[in-house]
Amino acid sequence: MSSCLQVLNQLGFTFTVWILAAPIVLAHENPFGLPIPEDLTKTGAVFLHGGGEGVSPEIREEFLRLAGGSAARMLIIPSDECQLGKDEDGEPLPMIETLADYERRLSGLGQYGHWIALCREVNAEFGFLYRTYEDNEETFYERLENATAIWLPAYDQEWLPNEF
């Protein structure tokens, strides 16, 4: 018994120790009941970033580091405010927007240009993931499967289940 407990015991204090049998859960035992990965060699991380105004450079750098750094293959799924052929309110643009125009719009610093600059800086792959009428379903899902990072921007993502 420790000296502190001995002194308290001599003063008439009694102690009851409850030992609760809690199961020991190891990381590999899947305590949250998530689906078992098909390929256990493909590990990953979920990176949650709350709302607010913008994303700091440190957040972007850590996200890219976790994705593999220079070996990263990053995709951004544009938010509902940045959809092909639509303005920020989801209304059709006055003129038809080509894919090249759309990607230029997405690449601006007011949208996702900071991500593109960071990926170029470390020689990581970068692309946008969106659906078009010309998409080949197989190619679309192949891009998803091969990505080491997918950034899903904030705002209202309720449109995603219908789109994908």
ChimeraX commands (.cxc) that place a marker at each C-alpha (Angstrom):
marker #1 position 0.00,0.00,0.00 radius 0.5
marker #1 position 1.32,3.45,-0.79 radius 0.5
marker #1 position 2.36,5.70,2.10 radius 0.5
marker #1 position -0.56,8.06,1.41 radius 0.5
marker #1 position -3.07,5.19,1.62 radius 0.5
marker #1 position -1.38,3.87,4.80 radius 0.5
marker #1 position -1.77,7.25,6.52 radius 0.5
marker #1 position -5.43,7.53,5.50 radius 0.5
marker #1 position -6.03,3.93,6.63 radius 0.5
marker #1 position -4.48,4.69,10.05 radius 0.5
marker #1 position -6.83,7.68,10.36 radius 0.5
marker #1 position -9.79,5.33,9.99 radius 0.5
marker #1 position -10.57,5.71,6.32 radius 0.5
marker #1 position -11.56,2.58,4.51 radius 0.5
marker #1 position -11.37,2.08,0.80 radius 0.5
marker #1 position -13.41,0.07,-1.56 radius 0.5
marker #1 position -11.92,-0.59,-4.91 radius 0.5
marker #1 position -14.23,-1.39,-7.76 radius 0.5
marker #1 position -12.69,-3.08,-10.72 radius 0.5
marker #1 position -14.87,-2.83,-13.73 radius 0.5
marker #1 position -14.26,-5.40,-16.38 radius 0.5
marker #1 position -14.15,-3.42,-19.59 radius 0.5
marker #1 position -13.21,-5.30,-22.69 radius 0.5
marker #1 position -9.84,-4.39,-24.08 radius 0.5
marker #1 position -10.30,-3.35,-27.68 radius 0.5
marker #1 position -7.36,-3.23,-30.00 radius 0.5
marker #1 position -7.35,-0.99,-33.05 radius 0.5
marker #1 position -7.47,-3.95,-35.40 radius 0.5
marker #1 position -10.62,-5.28,-33.70 radius 0.5
marker #1 position -12.86,-2.62,-35.34 radius 0.5
marker #1 position -14.59,-1.12,-32.27 radius 0.5
marker #1 position -16.97,0.97,-34.40 radius 0.5
marker #1 position -18.21,-1.92,-36.52 radius 0.5
marker #1 position -17.02,-0.44,-39.79 radius 0.5
marker #1 position -17.02,-2.61,-42.89 radius 0.5
marker #1 position -13.91,-4.75,-43.16 radius 0.5
marker #1 position -11.65,-3.43,-45.97 radius 0.5
marker #1 position -11.35,-5.68,-48.98 radius 0.5
marker #1 position -7.61,-4.99,-49.11 radius 0.5
marker #1 position -6.00,-4.73,-45.67 radius 0.5
marker #1 position -2.84,-3.27,-47.22 radius 0.5
marker #1 position -4.76,-0.10,-48.15 radius 0.5
marker #1 position -4.90,1.92,-44.98 radius 0.5
marker #1 position -6.47,5.33,-44.76 radius 0.5
marker #1 position -7.42,8.24,-42.61 radius 0.5
marker #1 position -10.54,10.29,-42.23 radius 0.5
marker #1 position -9.67,13.94,-41.95 radius 0.5
marker #1 position -12.50,16.04,-40.59 radius 0.5
marker #1 position -12.35,19.80,-40.93 radius 0.5
marker #1 position -15.12,21.94,-39.54 radius 0.5
marker #1 position -16.67,24.87,-41.31 radius 0.5
marker #1 position -15.47,28.40,-41.10 radius 0.5
marker #1 position -13.95,30.76,-43.56 radius 0.5
marker #1 position -11.47,28.93,-45.70 radius 0.5
marker #1 position -8.88,26.29,-45.09 radius 0.5
marker #1 position -5.49,27.23,-43.70 radius 0.5
marker #1 position -2.31,26.22,-45.53 radius 0.5
marker #1 position -1.38,23.97,-42.59 radius 0.5
marker #1 position -4.61,22.01,-42.95 radius 0.5
marker #1 position -4.02,21.53,-46.68 radius 0.5
marker #1 position -0.42,20.46,-46.11 radius 0.5
marker #1 position -1.38,17.89,-43.45 radius 0.5
marker #1 position -4.18,16.51,-45.60 radius 0.5
marker #1 position -1.81,16.08,-48.53 radius 0.5
marker #1 position 0.86,14.54,-46.28 radius 0.5
marker #1 position -1.64,11.95,-45.01 radius 0.5
marker #1 position -2.63,11.25,-48.62 radius 0.5
marker #1 position 0.92,10.30,-49.56 radius 0.5
marker #1 position 2.74,13.59,-50.17 radius 0.5
marker #1 position 4.38,13.53,-53.59 radius 0.5
marker #1 position 2.76,10.12,-54.24 radius 0.5
marker #1 position -0.73,11.48,-53.49 radius 0.5
marker #1 position -3.52,11.24,-56.03 radius 0.5
marker #1 position -5.97,13.87,-54.87 radius 0.5
marker #1 position -9.48,14.50,-56.10 radius 0.5
marker #1 position -11.83,17.31,-55.14 radius 0.5
marker #1 position -15.57,16.85,-55.48 radius 0.5
marker #1 position -16.72,20.44,-56.10 radius 0.5
marker #1 position -19.32,21.77,-53.68 radius 0.5
marker #1 position -22.91,22.42,-54.66 radius 0.5
marker #1 position -21.96,26.07,-55.23 radius 0.5
marker #1 position -19.53,25.04,-57.98 radius 0.5
marker #1 position -21.43,22.75,-60.33 radius 0.5
marker #1 position -20.90,22.49,-64.07 radius 0.5
marker #1 position -23.09,24.93,-65.98 radius 0.5
marker #1 position -24.63,26.45,-62.82 radius 0.5
marker #1 position -24.03,29.58,-60.80 radius 0.5
marker #1 position -23.54,29.64,-57.01 radius 0.5
marker #1 position -27.32,29.49,-56.50 radius 0.5
marker #1 position -27.70,26.42,-58.72 radius 0.5
marker #1 position -29.27,28.38,-61.55 radius 0.5
marker #1 position -28.17,27.67,-65.15 radius 0.5
marker #1 position -25.43,29.94,-66.47 radius 0.5
marker #1 position -26.49,32.24,-69.36 radius 0.5
marker #1 position -24.07,30.48,-71.74 radius 0.5
marker #1 position -23.07,26.83,-72.08 radius 0.5
marker #1 position -20.00,26.14,-69.96 radius 0.5
marker #1 position -17.40,23.85,-71.53 radius 0.5
marker #1 position -15.42,21.43,-69.36 radius 0.5
marker #1 position -12.31,23.56,-69.94 radius 0.5
marker #1 position -14.18,26.69,-68.79 radius 0.5
marker #1 position -15.54,24.82,-65.79 radius 0.5
marker #1 position -12.12,23.58,-64.68 radius 0.5
marker #1 position -10.71,27.10,-65.13 radius 0.5
marker #1 position -13.48,28.43,-62.89 radius 0.5
marker #1 position -12.78,25.74,-60.27 radius 0.5
marker #1 position -9.03,26.44,-60.44 radius 0.5
marker #1 position -9.34,30.07,-59.35 radius 0.5
marker #1 position -7.99,31.06,-55.94 radius 0.5
marker #1 position -11.54,31.84,-54.82 radius 0.5
marker #1 position -12.39,28.18,-55.37 radius 0.5
marker #1 position -9.78,25.39,-55.30 radius 0.5
marker #1 position -6.67,27.06,-56.71 radius 0.5
marker #1 position -4.78,26.78,-53.40 radius 0.5
marker #1 position -5.12,22.98,-53.57 radius 0.5
marker #1 position -3.81,22.91,-57.12 radius 0.5
marker #1 position -0.81,25.08,-56.20 radius 0.5
marker #1 position 0.06,22.84,-53.23 radius 0.5
marker #1 position -0.20,19.65,-55.30 radius 0.5
marker #1 position 2.05,21.14,-57.98 radius 0.5
marker #1 position 4.53,22.25,-55.32 radius 0.5
marker #1 position 5.04,18.66,-54.10 radius 0.5
marker #1 position 4.47,17.01,-57.52 radius 0.5
marker #1 position 1.30,15.25,-56.39 radius 0.5
marker #1 position -1.48,14.37,-58.83 radius 0.5
marker #1 position -4.60,16.51,-58.70 radius 0.5
marker #1 position -7.99,16.44,-60.35 radius 0.5
marker #1 position -11.64,17.28,-59.95 radius 0.5
marker #1 position -14.28,14.58,-59.71 radius 0.5
marker #1 position -17.63,15.49,-61.19 radius 0.5
marker #1 position -20.18,13.83,-63.41 radius 0.5
marker #1 position -20.89,14.88,-66.97 radius 0.5
marker #1 position -23.10,13.39,-69.61 radius 0.5
marker #1 position -20.00,12.14,-71.39 radius 0.5
marker #1 position -18.67,10.23,-68.36 radius 0.5
marker #1 position -17.82,6.62,-68.73 radius 0.5
marker #1 position -19.11,4.96,-65.53 radius 0.5
marker #1 position -16.13,2.62,-65.33 radius 0.5
marker #1 position -13.59,5.45,-65.68 radius 0.5
marker #1 position -15.43,7.53,-63.09 radius 0.5
marker #1 position -15.28,4.80,-60.43 radius 0.5
marker #1 position -11.73,3.88,-61.37 radius 0.5
marker #1 position -10.66,7.44,-60.58 radius 0.5
marker #1 position -12.40,7.19,-57.21 radius 0.5
marker #1 position -10.77,3.86,-56.41 radius 0.5
marker #1 position -7.28,5.04,-57.35 radius 0.5
marker #1 position -7.43,8.27,-55.35 radius 0.5
marker #1 position -5.40,8.46,-52.16 radius 0.5
marker #1 position -7.33,11.56,-51.04 radius 0.5
marker #1 position -10.75,12.98,-51.73 radius 0.5
marker #1 position -11.59,16.45,-50.46 radius 0.5
marker #1 position -15.29,17.04,-50.04 radius 0.5
marker #1 position -15.75,20.78,-49.48 radius 0.5
marker #1 position -18.15,22.19,-46.99 radius 0.5
marker #1 position -21.50,23.85,-47.43 radius 0.5
marker #1 position -24.57,21.87,-48.40 radius 0.5
marker #1 position -23.80,18.40,-49.73 radius 0.5
marker #1 position -27.34,17.01,-49.74 radius 0.5
marker #1 position -27.17,16.82,-53.54 radius 0.5
marker #1 position -24.35,14.22,-53.46 radius 0.5
marker #1 position -26.45,11.03,-53.11 radius 0.5
marker #1 position -28.50,12.00,-56.16 radius 0.5
marker #1 position -25.45,12.96,-58.19 radius 0.5
marker #1 position -23.28,9.97,-57.43 radius 0.5
marker link #1:1,2 radius 0.2
marker link #1:2,3 radius 0.2
marker link #1:3,4 radius 0.2
marker link #1:4,5 radius 0.2
marker link #1:5,6 radius 0.2
marker link #1:6,7 radius 0.2
marker link #1:7,8 radius 0.2
marker link #1:8,9 radius 0.2
marker link #1:9,10 radius 0.2
marker link #1:10,11 radius 0.2
marker link #1:11,12 radius 0.2
marker link #1:12,13 radius 0.2
marker link #1:13,14 radius 0.2
marker link #1:14,15 radius 0.2
marker link #1:15,16 radius 0.2
marker link #1:16,17 radius 0.2
marker link #1:17,18 radius 0.2
marker link #1:18,19 radius 0.2
marker link #1:19,20 radius 0.2
marker link #1:20,21 radius 0.2
marker link #1:21,22 radius 0.2
marker link #1:22,23 radius 0.2
marker link #1:23,24 radius 0.2
marker link #1:24,25 radius 0.2
marker link #1:25,26 radius 0.2
marker link #1:26,27 radius 0.2
marker link #1:27,28 radius 0.2
marker link #1:28,29 radius 0.2
marker link #1:29,30 radius 0.2
marker link #1:30,31 radius 0.2
marker link #1:31,32 radius 0.2
marker link #1:32,33 radius 0.2
marker link #1:33,34 radius 0.2
marker link #1:34,35 radius 0.2
marker link #1:35,36 radius 0.2
marker link #1:36,37 radius 0.2
marker link #1:37,38 radius 0.2
marker link #1:38,39 radius 0.2
marker link #1:39,40 radius 0.2
marker link #1:40,41 radius 0.2
marker link #1:41,42 radius 0.2
marker link #1:42,43 radius 0.2
marker link #1:43,44 radius 0.2
marker link #1:44,45 radius 0.2
marker link #1:45,46 radius 0.2
marker link #1:46,47 radius 0.2
marker link #1:47,48 radius 0.2
marker link #1:48,49 radius 0.2
marker link #1:49,50 radius 0.2
marker link #1:50,51 radius 0.2
marker link #1:51,52 radius 0.2
marker link #1:52,53 radius 0.2
marker link #1:53,54 radius 0.2
marker link #1:54,55 radius 0.2
marker link #1:55,56 radius 0.2
marker link #1:56,57 radius 0.2
marker link #1:57,58 radius 0.2
marker link #1:58,59 radius 0.2
marker link #1:59,60 radius 0.2
marker link #1:60,61 radius 0.2
marker link #1:61,62 radius 0.2
marker link #1:62,63 radius 0.2
marker link #1:63,64 radius 0.2
marker link #1:64,65 radius 0.2
marker link #1:65,66 radius 0.2
marker link #1:66,67 radius 0.2
marker link #1:67,68 radius 0.2
marker link #1:68,69 radius 0.2
marker link #1:69,70 radius 0.2
marker link #1:70,71 radius 0.2
marker link #1:71,72 radius 0.2
marker link #1:72,73 radius 0.2
marker link #1:73,74 radius 0.2
marker link #1:74,75 radius 0.2
marker link #1:75,76 radius 0.2
marker link #1:76,77 radius 0.2
marker link #1:77,78 radius 0.2
marker link #1:78,79 radius 0.2
marker link #1:79,80 radius 0.2
marker link #1:80,81 radius 0.2
marker link #1:81,82 radius 0.2
marker link #1:82,83 radius 0.2
marker link #1:83,84 radius 0.2
marker link #1:84,85 radius 0.2
marker link #1:85,86 radius 0.2
marker link #1:86,87 radius 0.2
marker link #1:87,88 radius 0.2
marker link #1:88,89 radius 0.2
marker link #1:89,90 radius 0.2
marker link #1:90,91 radius 0.2
marker link #1:91,92 radius 0.2
marker link #1:92,93 radius 0.2
marker link #1:93,94 radius 0.2
marker link #1:94,95 radius 0.2
marker link #1:95,96 radius 0.2
marker link #1:96,97 radius 0.2
marker link #1:97,98 radius 0.2
marker link #1:98,99 radius 0.2
marker link #1:99,100 radius 0.2
marker link #1:100,101 radius 0.2
marker link #1:101,102 radius 0.2
marker link #1:102,103 radius 0.2
marker link #1:103,104 radius 0.2
marker link #1:104,105 radius 0.2
marker link #1:105,106 radius 0.2
marker link #1:106,107 radius 0.2
marker link #1:107,108 radius 0.2
marker link #1:108,109 radius 0.2
marker link #1:109,110 radius 0.2
marker link #1:110,111 radius 0.2
marker link #1:111,112 radius 0.2
marker link #1:112,113 radius 0.2
marker link #1:113,114 radius 0.2
marker link #1:114,115 radius 0.2
marker link #1:115,116 radius 0.2
marker link #1:116,117 radius 0.2
marker link #1:117,118 radius 0.2
marker link #1:118,119 radius 0.2
marker link #1:119,120 radius 0.2
marker link #1:120,121 radius 0.2
marker link #1:121,122 radius 0.2
marker link #1:122,123 radius 0.2
marker link #1:123,124 radius 0.2
marker link #1:124,125 radius 0.2
marker link #1:125,126 radius 0.2
marker link #1:126,127 radius 0.2
marker link #1:127,128 radius 0.2
marker link #1:128,129 radius 0.2
marker link #1:129,130 radius 0.2
marker link #1:130,131 radius 0.2
marker link #1:131,132 radius 0.2
marker link #1:132,133 radius 0.2
marker link #1:133,134 radius 0.2
marker link #1:134,135 radius 0.2
marker link #1:135,136 radius 0.2
marker link #1:136,137 radius 0.2
marker link #1:137,138 radius 0.2
marker link #1:138,139 radius 0.2
marker link #1:139,140 radius 0.2
marker link #1:140,141 radius 0.2
marker link #1:141,142 radius 0.2
marker link #1:142,143 radius 0.2
marker link #1:143,144 radius 0.2
marker link #1:144,145 radius 0.2
marker link #1:145,146 radius 0.2
marker link #1:146,147 radius 0.2
marker link #1:147,148 radius 0.2
marker link #1:148,149 radius 0.2
marker link #1:149,150 radius 0.2
marker link #1:150,151 radius 0.2
marker link #1:151,152 radius 0.2
marker link #1:152,153 radius 0.2
marker link #1:153,154 radius 0.2
marker link #1:154,155 radius 0.2
marker link #1:155,156 radius 0.2
marker link #1:156,157 radius 0.2
marker link #1:157,158 radius 0.2
marker link #1:158,159 radius 0.2
marker link #1:159,160 radius 0.2
marker link #1:160,161 radius 0.2
marker link #1:161,162 radius 0.2
marker link #1:162,163 radius 0.2
marker link #1:163,164 radius 0.2
view
